[in-house]
Amino acid sequence: MARTRGLGPRGHGFESRRSDKFDSFGTWICVGMVEWQTQLFTKRFRIYPSAGSSPVARAIKTWNCMKEIPTVQPISREELDNLSLNALIKRMDEFHKVIIVQRYGKELASLRSKQNSPSVGSIMNTDRVKEFNSTLQRKVAYKVFSFVTQMDFLEIAIGASNKLVYNQLYDEVKSWQSPNTQSKHAAIQQWGIVASRVSWEIFMDLIYLLDEKKDLKGKSKFNSLKKWLLKENNPYSYFAMSAYKAFHFDRMQRSPEIHGKSKLITKLLLLKKPTSKERNSSLELTNILLNLWPPLIEILNGKTPKTIYGEAELFDWVDTVFNGTKEEMYSTVKQIVAEMK
C-alpha cells in the first residue's frame, strides 16, 4: 500500500508499505465506495473499502458514479494550436482534474484543489509569468503541463504496486519467496526510478525557462544547471540541495538501470525480502519532487520561501537559506555544486 509521509513542515512523500485493507488499482472509485482517512498530499493516507457492500451494489454505485464523471472532449491538433492561452490553460488543468475525479472521486478532487497541488494555472498566475509575452507564456504552460503529467505517471506507478504486489494475496514472508512477486516489484521500482528522473529533467527545464526565458541546453543538462545555480542573486538557488540529491539519485539508481547494469535484476536471484529502505529507494526522487511546488510559487511571486522540506541532513542548508547573508548563501551553493561530480 502506498501512503504519504511528512518529510518536514507540511512535507509530502510516499512510502511503500503493506496494508491489510486496500483498493484495487485501475478500478472506478466513487464517493461512498471508499472512505478516506486524513488527507492525501498533506500527511498520509490509507484507503479503506466500505464494508458490507455486495458486488452488485458496488457495481450499481460505480455505474451511477460514472454517469456523473466529467470528461474532456477530443479536439484536433489544429484546434489545440488555435486555442487562446486562457482556453489552453483551462483545458490543461481540466484534463488533470478529470483524471483525479475518474480515479478517486469528486471529494478527493475537491480536496486536492485546496492543497496547492501542481497546476498550470497556479504558475501562470504568478507575478513573474504575468510579465512574459504571450509566446513565452504558452511555452511555459506546456512545460508545466508536462511536469504535472509526468508526476501523474509516478502516481500510477505507485498505484500499480498496490494491485500487483501489495494485494489481498500478499504475505509479508512468503510473497518475497516468489520469483513472480520479486519480478513485478523490481519492474515497478524501475518504472518509478526512470519516471521520477524524467520529472526532474522537466523541472530543471522549467525553472531555467522561468528565469532565463530560454531553454536549458548543453551536452549535460546537470552541468548547465550547476553553472546557472552559481549565478549571483539567483533566487532559484534555493533548489540547489534538491539538485544535489537528484544528481546522486541519477548516478546511483537511474544510470545503472538505463545503461544495462541493473542492480534490481541482480537482487532477484536472492529471493530475499527487501528492507524498508530497499522498498522505498526508488521513491527518493519522487519525494523530493512532491515538495518543490509551494516554494516555486513563492519565488515566482518575488518572495523568499519560508519553509523547506526534507530530512535532518538539510538543517544546515535551511539555516543558510533563512538566516545567511547573500555571500554565505553563494558560498554554500558553491560547495553543494562542487559535490555534484
C-alpha positions as CSV (number, residue, x, y, z in Angstrom):
1,M,0.0,0.0,0.0
2,A,1.4,3.4,-0.8
3,R,0.9,6.2,1.6
4,T,2.2,9.7,2.0
5,R,4.6,10.6,4.8
6,G,5.5,14.0,6.1
7,L,9.1,14.8,5.3
8,G,9.2,18.1,7.2
9,P,7.0,21.0,7.9
10,R,4.0,20.4,5.7
11,G,6.1,18.0,3.7
12,H,4.7,15.3,1.4
13,G,6.1,11.9,0.5
14,F,5.3,8.3,-0.4
15,E,6.3,5.2,1.4
16,S,5.8,1.7,0.2
17,R,4.1,-0.5,2.8
18,R,1.6,-3.3,3.3
19,S,-2.0,-2.6,4.4
20,D,-4.5,-5.3,5.3
21,K,-7.2,-3.4,3.5
22,F,-6.6,-2.0,0.1
23,D,-8.2,-0.6,-3.0
24,S,-7.6,-2.3,-6.3
25,F,-5.6,-0.1,-8.8
26,G,-7.4,0.7,-12.0
27,T,-11.0,0.5,-10.8
28,W,-13.6,3.2,-10.7
29,I,-13.8,4.8,-7.3
30,C,-16.8,6.9,-6.3
31,V,-17.8,8.8,-3.2
32,G,-19.3,6.3,-0.7
33,M,-17.3,3.3,-2.0
34,V,-14.1,4.4,-0.4
35,E,-13.6,6.1,3.0
36,W,-10.6,8.4,3.1
37,Q,-8.7,8.8,6.4
38,T,-6.9,12.1,6.8
39,Q,-5.8,13.9,3.7
40,L,-3.9,12.9,0.6
41,F,-0.8,15.0,-0.1
42,T,-0.9,16.6,3.3
43,K,0.4,14.0,5.8
44,R,-0.5,10.4,4.9
45,F,-3.4,8.4,3.6
46,R,-4.9,5.0,3.7
47,I,-7.7,3.6,1.6
48,Y,-10.4,1.5,3.3
49,P,-13.2,-0.1,1.1
50,S,-16.6,0.4,2.7
51,A,-17.7,-2.7,4.5
52,G,-20.9,-4.6,3.7
53,S,-21.3,-3.8,0.1
54,S,-22.2,-6.7,-2.2
55,P,-20.6,-6.9,-5.7
56,V,-23.9,-6.0,-7.3
57,A,-24.4,-2.9,-5.0
58,R,-20.8,-1.8,-5.7
59,A,-21.4,-2.2,-9.5
60,I,-24.6,-0.1,-9.3
61,K,-22.8,2.6,-7.3
62,T,-19.9,2.6,-9.8
63,W,-22.3,2.9,-12.8
64,N,-24.2,5.8,-11.2
65,C,-20.9,7.5,-10.4
66,M,-19.6,7.0,-13.9
67,K,-22.6,8.8,-15.4
68,E,-21.7,11.9,-13.3
69,I,-18.0,11.9,-14.1
70,P,-16.9,14.9,-16.2
71,T,-15.0,14.4,-19.4
72,V,-12.7,16.4,-21.7
73,Q,-13.9,16.5,-25.3
74,P,-11.4,15.4,-28.0
75,I,-10.2,18.0,-30.4
76,S,-7.9,18.1,-33.4
77,R,-4.2,19.2,-33.3
78,E,-5.2,22.3,-35.3
79,E,-7.9,23.2,-32.8
80,L,-5.4,22.7,-30.0
81,D,-2.9,25.1,-31.6
82,N,-5.6,27.7,-32.2
83,L,-6.8,27.7,-28.6
84,S,-6.4,31.0,-26.8
85,L,-3.9,31.0,-24.0
86,N,-6.6,31.1,-21.4
87,A,-8.5,28.3,-23.1
88,L,-5.3,26.2,-23.3
89,I,-4.6,26.6,-19.6
90,K,-8.2,25.8,-18.7
91,R,-8.0,22.6,-20.9
92,M,-4.7,21.5,-19.3
93,D,-5.9,21.9,-15.8
94,E,-9.3,20.4,-16.6
95,F,-7.5,17.3,-18.1
96,H,-5.9,16.6,-14.7
97,K,-8.9,17.4,-12.7
98,V,-10.9,14.8,-14.6
99,I,-8.2,12.3,-14.1
100,I,-8.5,12.7,-10.3
101,V,-12.3,12.6,-10.4
102,Q,-12.3,9.5,-12.5
103,R,-9.7,7.8,-10.4
104,Y,-10.6,8.8,-6.9
105,G,-14.0,10.6,-6.8
106,K,-15.2,14.2,-6.5
107,E,-14.5,14.6,-2.8
108,L,-10.8,13.9,-3.3
109,A,-10.6,16.1,-6.4
110,S,-12.1,18.9,-4.4
111,L,-9.7,18.3,-1.5
112,R,-6.6,18.3,-3.8
113,S,-7.7,21.5,-5.4
114,K,-7.3,23.1,-2.0
115,Q,-3.9,21.6,-1.2
116,N,-1.7,23.6,-3.6
117,S,-1.4,20.7,-5.9
118,P,0.7,21.4,-9.0
119,S,-1.3,23.0,-11.8
120,V,-0.7,25.1,-14.9
121,G,-2.9,27.9,-13.7
122,S,-1.0,28.3,-10.4
123,I,2.2,29.0,-12.3
124,M,0.6,31.2,-15.0
125,N,-1.0,33.4,-12.3
126,T,2.3,34.3,-10.6
127,D,3.8,37.8,-10.9
128,R,6.8,36.6,-12.8
129,V,4.9,34.7,-15.6
130,K,2.4,37.5,-16.0
131,E,5.2,39.7,-17.2
132,F,6.1,37.3,-20.1
133,N,4.9,37.8,-23.6
134,S,2.1,35.5,-24.9
135,T,4.5,33.3,-26.9
136,L,6.7,32.6,-23.8
137,Q,3.6,32.2,-21.6
138,R,2.4,29.5,-24.0
139,K,5.7,27.7,-23.8
140,V,5.7,27.9,-20.0
141,A,2.2,26.4,-20.0
142,Y,3.2,23.4,-22.0
143,K,6.3,22.9,-19.8
144,V,4.2,23.0,-16.6
145,F,1.7,20.6,-18.1
146,S,4.5,18.2,-19.0
147,F,5.7,18.3,-15.4
148,V,2.2,17.7,-13.8
149,T,1.5,14.9,-16.3
150,Q,4.8,13.2,-15.5
151,M,4.1,13.4,-11.8
152,D,0.8,11.7,-12.5
153,F,2.7,8.9,-14.3
154,L,4.6,8.4,-11.0
155,E,1.3,8.2,-9.0
156,I,0.1,5.5,-11.4
157,A,3.3,3.5,-10.8
158,I,2.7,3.7,-7.0
159,G,-0.9,2.6,-7.5
160,A,0.3,-0.3,-9.6
161,S,2.3,-1.7,-6.7
162,N,-1.0,-2.0,-4.7
163,K,-2.6,-4.1,-7.4
164,L,0.4,-6.2,-8.4
165,V,2.4,-6.7,-5.2
166,Y,0.6,-5.4,-2.1
167,N,-2.8,-7.0,-2.8
168,Q,-5.0,-9.5,-1.0
169,L,-2.7,-12.3,-1.7
170,Y,0.3,-10.5,-0.2
171,D,2.2,-12.3,2.6
172,E,5.0,-10.5,4.4
173,V,7.3,-13.5,4.2
174,K,6.0,-15.9,1.5
175,S,5.4,-13.3,-1.2
176,W,9.1,-12.4,-1.4
177,Q,10.0,-16.1,-1.9
178,S,8.0,-15.9,-5.2
179,P,10.0,-15.1,-8.4
180,N,6.8,-13.6,-9.8
181,T,6.4,-11.1,-6.9
182,Q,10.1,-10.2,-7.0
183,S,10.0,-9.5,-10.7
184,K,6.8,-7.4,-10.5
185,H,8.2,-5.4,-7.6
186,A,11.5,-4.8,-9.4
187,A,9.7,-3.7,-12.6
188,I,7.6,-1.2,-10.7
189,Q,10.7,0.1,-8.9
190,Q,12.5,0.5,-12.2
191,W,9.4,2.3,-13.6
192,G,9.5,4.7,-10.6
193,I,13.2,5.4,-10.9
194,V,13.1,6.3,-14.6
195,A,9.8,8.2,-14.4
196,S,11.0,10.3,-11.5
197,R,14.2,11.1,-13.3
198,V,12.1,12.3,-16.3
199,S,10.1,14.5,-13.9
200,W,13.3,16.1,-12.6
201,E,14.5,16.7,-16.1
202,I,11.3,18.6,-16.8
203,F,11.6,20.5,-13.6
204,M,15.2,21.6,-14.4
205,D,13.9,22.8,-17.8
206,L,11.0,24.7,-16.2
207,I,12.9,26.7,-13.6
208,Y,15.6,27.6,-16.1
209,L,13.0,28.8,-18.6
210,L,11.2,30.8,-15.9
211,D,14.4,32.6,-15.0
212,E,16.3,32.9,-18.3
213,K,13.3,32.9,-20.7
214,K,15.1,30.3,-22.9
215,D,15.7,26.5,-22.9
216,L,18.3,24.8,-20.8
217,K,20.8,23.3,-23.2
218,G,24.1,21.5,-23.1
219,K,25.6,18.1,-23.5
220,S,24.9,17.5,-19.9
221,K,21.9,19.4,-18.5
222,F,23.2,18.8,-15.0
223,N,26.4,20.7,-15.8
224,S,24.5,23.5,-17.4
225,L,22.2,23.7,-14.3
226,K,25.2,23.8,-12.0
227,K,26.7,26.8,-13.8
228,W,23.3,28.5,-13.7
229,L,22.8,27.9,-10.0
230,L,26.0,29.8,-9.3
231,K,24.7,32.9,-10.9
232,E,24.7,35.8,-8.5
233,N,21.5,36.6,-6.7
234,N,19.7,33.6,-8.3
235,P,16.5,33.0,-6.3
236,Y,16.3,29.5,-7.8
237,S,19.5,28.6,-6.0
238,Y,17.0,27.6,-3.2
239,F,16.7,24.3,-5.2
240,A,20.5,23.6,-5.0
241,M,20.1,20.9,-2.4
242,S,17.3,19.3,-4.3
243,A,19.5,19.3,-7.4
244,Y,22.3,17.7,-5.4
245,K,20.1,14.9,-4.2
246,A,18.7,14.4,-7.7
247,F,22.2,14.3,-9.1
248,H,23.2,11.5,-6.8
249,F,19.9,9.6,-7.3
250,D,20.7,9.8,-11.0
251,R,24.2,8.3,-10.6
252,M,23.3,5.7,-8.0
253,Q,19.9,4.5,-9.3
254,R,18.9,5.8,-12.7
255,S,22.3,5.2,-14.5
256,P,22.6,1.5,-13.7
257,E,19.1,0.8,-14.9
258,I,19.4,2.8,-18.1
259,H,22.8,1.5,-19.1
260,G,22.2,-2.2,-18.7
261,K,23.8,-2.7,-15.3
262,S,20.6,-3.0,-13.3
263,K,21.0,-3.5,-9.5
264,L,17.4,-4.6,-9.3
265,I,17.8,-7.6,-11.6
266,T,20.9,-8.9,-9.7
267,K,18.9,-8.9,-6.5
268,L,16.1,-11.0,-7.9
269,L,18.0,-14.3,-7.6
270,L,18.4,-13.8,-3.9
271,L,14.6,-14.1,-3.4
272,K,15.2,-12.0,-0.3
273,K,12.6,-9.9,1.5
274,P,13.7,-6.3,0.8
275,T,14.3,-4.0,3.8
276,S,12.1,-0.9,4.2
277,K,15.0,1.2,2.8
278,E,15.2,-1.0,-0.3
279,R,11.5,-1.0,-0.9
280,N,11.5,2.8,-0.8
281,S,14.7,3.6,-2.5
282,S,13.0,4.1,-5.9
283,L,10.8,6.8,-4.3
284,E,13.7,9.1,-3.1
285,L,13.5,11.5,-6.0
286,T,9.7,11.3,-6.2
287,N,9.5,12.6,-2.6
288,I,11.8,15.5,-3.4
289,L,9.7,16.4,-6.4
290,L,6.5,16.3,-4.4
291,N,7.7,19.2,-2.3
292,L,9.0,21.7,-4.9
293,W,5.8,23.4,-5.9
294,P,5.0,25.7,-2.9
295,P,8.5,27.3,-2.8
296,L,8.5,27.7,-6.6
297,I,5.2,29.6,-6.4
298,E,6.7,31.8,-3.7
299,I,9.8,32.6,-5.7
300,L,7.7,33.4,-8.8
301,N,5.8,35.9,-6.7
302,G,9.0,37.6,-5.6
303,K,9.1,36.1,-2.2
304,T,11.8,34.1,-0.3
305,P,10.4,30.6,0.6
306,K,9.7,30.4,4.3
307,T,9.6,26.6,4.5
308,I,11.8,23.9,3.3
309,Y,11.1,20.2,3.1
310,G,13.4,17.3,3.8
311,E,15.3,15.3,6.3
312,A,17.7,16.2,9.2
313,E,20.7,16.4,6.9
314,L,19.1,19.6,5.3
315,F,19.1,21.6,8.6
316,D,22.4,23.4,7.8
317,W,21.1,24.3,4.4
318,V,17.9,25.5,6.0
319,D,19.8,27.8,8.3
320,T,21.8,29.3,5.4
321,V,18.6,29.8,3.3
322,F,16.7,31.5,6.1
323,N,19.4,33.3,8.1
324,G,22.5,33.6,6.0
325,T,23.8,36.6,4.1
326,K,24.0,36.6,0.3
327,E,27.7,35.9,0.5
328,E,27.1,32.9,2.8
329,M,24.3,31.6,0.5
330,Y,26.5,31.8,-2.5
331,S,29.4,30.1,-0.7
332,T,27.1,27.2,0.4
333,V,25.6,26.8,-3.1
334,K,29.2,26.7,-4.5
335,Q,30.1,23.9,-2.1
336,I,26.9,21.9,-3.0
337,V,27.6,22.3,-6.7
338,A,31.2,21.1,-6.2
339,E,29.9,17.9,-4.7
340,M,27.9,17.2,-7.9
341,K,30.6,15.3,-9.7
